[in-house]
Amino acid sequence: MTAPPTEPKQASQERLIALMGWLVLALGAGAAILPLVGPTQGALIIGAMLTLAGLAEIVAGTRRYETRKLAILAGAVTMIAGLLFATDQATHFLSALIIIAGWLFLRSLVLALACSLEHGAVRRWTGVAAATDFLLALVTVLGFSVSSLVVTLFGATPPLIASFAWLLAVSFAATAMLLLQVASCAEIERV
């Protein structure tokens, strides 16, 4: 493990982590446009959003001290899900559900492990992000059988896509709050 950074370097790292948190929050807000786009463009947009959010998590994770590897891994899981989503040849909604449920479940496991190693408010927000992603994975898996019937009979319906947009927005919001808390706690420790 490396030593904590010096004060001027730490201040710039805090700002970068906060900036990545705001970027992920903006991506979550951008999920609101998903119901307005078609399935093909939607898959590319979701893939790009996940890839950018994962990249933001990786950048922020490289600035972490105690749980650097796990923070980078959580970002990598998100980025891989985004790349899979954007490059899926079929771009069928059902394969998308599998990718999203897998991403949320794996990410929740990584965050739960990170939570056990962290302290204070960062631990609390890591736990919130892990629980959020786990619950969203469960909702996705439990809704899978119903949605598969709906999609098979009627295609990807706007309400189904809208609920999918909310799923991304909630996960991104929890991640953003975690990153903003990490930046805030680092700043408080420095002061």
Residue pairs with C-beta under 8 A, 6 or more apart in sequence:
1 65
1 66
2 65
4 10
4 65
5 13
7 190
10 186
10 190
11 187
11 190
13 63
13 186
14 183
14 186
14 187
14 190
15 183
16 59
16 60
16 63
17 60
17 63
17 64
17 179
17 182
17 183
17 186
18 179
18 180
18 183
18 184
20 56
20 57
20 59
20 60
20 179
21 56
21 60
21 175
21 176
21 177
21 178
21 179
21 180
21 182
21 183
22 176
22 180
23 52
23 53
23 56
24 53
24 56
24 57
24 172
24 175
24 176
24 179
25 172
25 173
25 176
25 177
25 180
27 49
27 52
27 53
27 56
27 172
28 168
28 169
28 170
28 171
28 172
28 173
28 176
29 169
30 49
31 49
31 165
31 166
31 168
31 169
31 172
32 165
32 169
33 45
33 165
34 42
34 45
34 46
34 161
34 162
34 164
34 165
34 168
35 158
35 161
35 162
35 165
37 45
39 91
39 93
39 156
39 161
40 91
42 161
43 85
43 86
43 88
43 91
43 96
44 86
46 82
46 85
46 86
46 96
46 164
46 168
47 82
47 83
47 84
47 85
47 86
47 87
47 88
48 82
48 86
49 82
49 168
49 172
50 78
50 79
50 81
50 82
50 85
50 86
50 103
50 168
51 79
51 82
51 83
51 86
52 82
53 78
53 79
53 82
53 172
53 175
54 75
54 76
54 77
54 78
54 79
54 80
54 81
54 82
55 75
55 79
56 75
56 179
57 71
57 72
57 74
57 75
57 78
57 79
57 175
57 179
58 72
58 75
58 76
58 79
59 75
60 71
60 75
60 179
60 182
61 68
61 70
61 71
61 72
61 73
61 74
61 75
62 68
62 72
64 71
64 182
66 117
66 118
66 119
67 114
67 117
67 118
67 126
70 110
70 111
70 113
70 114
70 117
71 114
73 110
74 107
74 110
74 111
74 114
77 103
77 106
77 107
77 110
78 103
78 107
80 103
81 99
81 100
81 102
81 103
84 99
85 96
85 99
85 100
88 95
88 96
88 99
93 147
93 151
93 156
93 160
94 144
94 147
94 148
94 151
96 164
97 140
97 144
97 147
97 148
100 140
100 164
100 167
100 168
101 137
101 140
101 141
101 144
104 133
104 134
104 136
104 137
104 140
104 171
105 133
105 134
105 137
107 130
107 133
107 171
108 130
108 131
108 132
108 133
108 134
108 137
109 130
111 126
111 127
111 129
111 130
111 133
112 127
112 130
112 134
114 126
114 130
115 123
115 126
115 127
115 130
118 126
120 185
121 181
121 184
121 185
122 178
122 181
122 182
122 185
124 181
125 177
125 178
125 181
125 182
126 178
128 174
128 177
128 178
129 174
129 175
129 177
129 178
132 170
132 171
132 174
133 171
133 174
136 167
136 170
136 171
139 167
140 167
143 163
147 160
150 157
150 160
151 157
151 160
